[in-house]
Amino acid sequence: MDGARSDDPLLRELHDELQTLRRTLYSSNTKPAWIGASLKTIHGLLEEATRHSVGEEIRAAEHLTHARSILRD
């Protein structure tokens, strides 16, 4: 993500959600529901990114495959 265009709104939203997930994971009061909700949001953003030019820049399809495997488990 670091090498992609930072002005793309979808990329900014994905970056923000990843930051939220990190904060949630390292919180002293982590709740599985919060982690699951964040992962589902990231999944949706990656799906959307695959339909836009920014998706290739951030390898969205590759990350989406990984996100799907996490959500299945």
N, C-alpha and C positions, 0 to 999 in steps of 0.2 A: 504493500500500500504506500510505502514511503516515496516511491518513485512516480506515483501517479499524480495526475493533475489535482491539486488541492482545492481548486475552485469549483469542482463538481459537487453539487448538493448531495447526491447519492453517496459519494465517497465521504463527505463530511458526516453524514448521518451514520454510515457504517463505522467510521472511526469513533464517533461519540458512543455508539452502542458497545463497541469493543472496550472502550474505557470504562463504561458502566459495568460490564461483565467482570473486568479485572478488579474493580473496586468491590464488587459483590463477592467475588471469590476470596479476597483477602480480608473481608470484613470479619469482625469478631462475632457478628450476629448473622451469619450466612444462612439463608433458607433455600432449600432445594427448589421451591416454586419460583423464586426470583431468578435462579440460575436457568431453569427451564424456560421461563418467559424470555429471558435475554437471548438464549440460544435460538429460540423460535424467531425472534425479531431479526437476529443476524442471518438466519436461514432465509427469511423473506427478502432481506436486503441483497443477499448474494444472488438469489434467484432473479431479482430485478436487474442487478448489475450484469448478469449474463446476456441481457437483451440490449445493453448499451455499450458504447465503445470503451467506457472505463472498465468494463468487465474483463476485457483482454489484458489491460494494463495491470490489473491486480490479481489476475489468474482466478477469477471468480468461480469458474466451473470446477477447478481443482479444489478450491476451498469449500464449495458447495457439496461436493462428494464427501469430503471429510465431515462436514456439519451433519449431513444426513446419517452417516454411520454413528455419530455421537447420539443423535436424537433417537435412533432405533434401539440403542442399548438401554 
